[in-house]
Amino acid sequence: MTTVTYQINKEKLEKAAYILKTVAHPTRLAIVDLLSQNEKLSVNEICEVLQCEQSLLSHHLINMKLKGILRSEKDGLNVFYSLKEKDVIKLIECIEHCDCNY
């Protein structure tokens, strides 16, 4: 009989699960990918690139901001978003390099 050893960093796994749950939507993943390539973008810029309705996009942006993934700053009438949780970029990189068969 073999003895199975397993060391777990529960805090790290909980953080990863939290991030995954927060970005587990194609539009949210696209937002993260876009912001990983651009330091900050306005809602209108994100909307234009992703060709998404502003109301739907705003819903996703606010949700990710409330959960600590994004930050926002207001400049006049524009709101600019950027990545607050930089570790989420690693997730995008994994997805881009994944050769999943589904």
N, C-alpha and C positions, 0 to 999 in steps of 0.2 A: 504494500500500500504506500503510495506516495503522499508526501505532505505538501500541500499547496501553500505557498507563501504569497502574500499580497499586501503591499503597502499602499495606502490610499491617502491622498491629500484631499480630505472632504471639502475644505474651503475652496480649493481650486475647482473641484467638480461642481460644486454648487454655483460658483460664479459662471462657469461655462454653461451650465444648464439655464441659468437666468438669462444670459446673453442669447443663447439659442432660442429660447421661448420668445424673447422680445423681437428678434429679427426673423422669425420663422414665417415669412410671407414674401412672395416674389418682389413686391413693390418695396418692401423694407430692405430686402437684400440689395436691390438695385440702388436705393438711396445710399446705403452704406458703401457700396462699390463706387458710386459716383463721388461721394465725399472723401473716399480714400485716395482719389486721384486729383481732387481739388480741395484746397485748404478750407474754403468756405464758399457757399453758394446761397443765393436768395431763393425764396420759395418759387418765384417766377422762373428762375433759371432751371431749377430742378424740374419744375412742371414742364417746361419746354423740352428739356432733354428726354425725360421719361414719357412724354406725351400722355400725361395723366391729368384728370380733373383736379383743380386746385383744392376743392373741398375734401376729396379723398386723400390727396397728398398731405394736406394740413393735418388730417386725422392721424396719419401714420407718423408724421414729424412730431406732433405733440406727444403721442404715445411714447415714442423713443426718447424724447427729451425728458418726460416724467420718469422714465425708468433709468435715466443716467447714461444713455448711449450717445445722445447728441447734446449739444449746447446751442443756444441761440443768442443773437445780439441784434438789437433793433438799431437801424440807421435811417432816420427819417420815417418814411412810409414803408420801407423794406425791412424784412426780417431775414437775417442771414444765419444759416445753420452750418455747423462743423461737427466733426467727431470729437466727443469727449472721452469715450472709452476706446482708446486706440487698439486694445487687444482684439477688437472685433475685426480688424483688418486681417488678422491671422486666419480667422474663419473664412473670409472671402478668398484668401490665397489657397486655403485647403480645398475649397469648393472648385476653384478654377483648375487645380491640378488633379482633382479626383476624376478617375475614369470609371465611374459607377455604371453598372449595367442594370437598368431598371425598366 
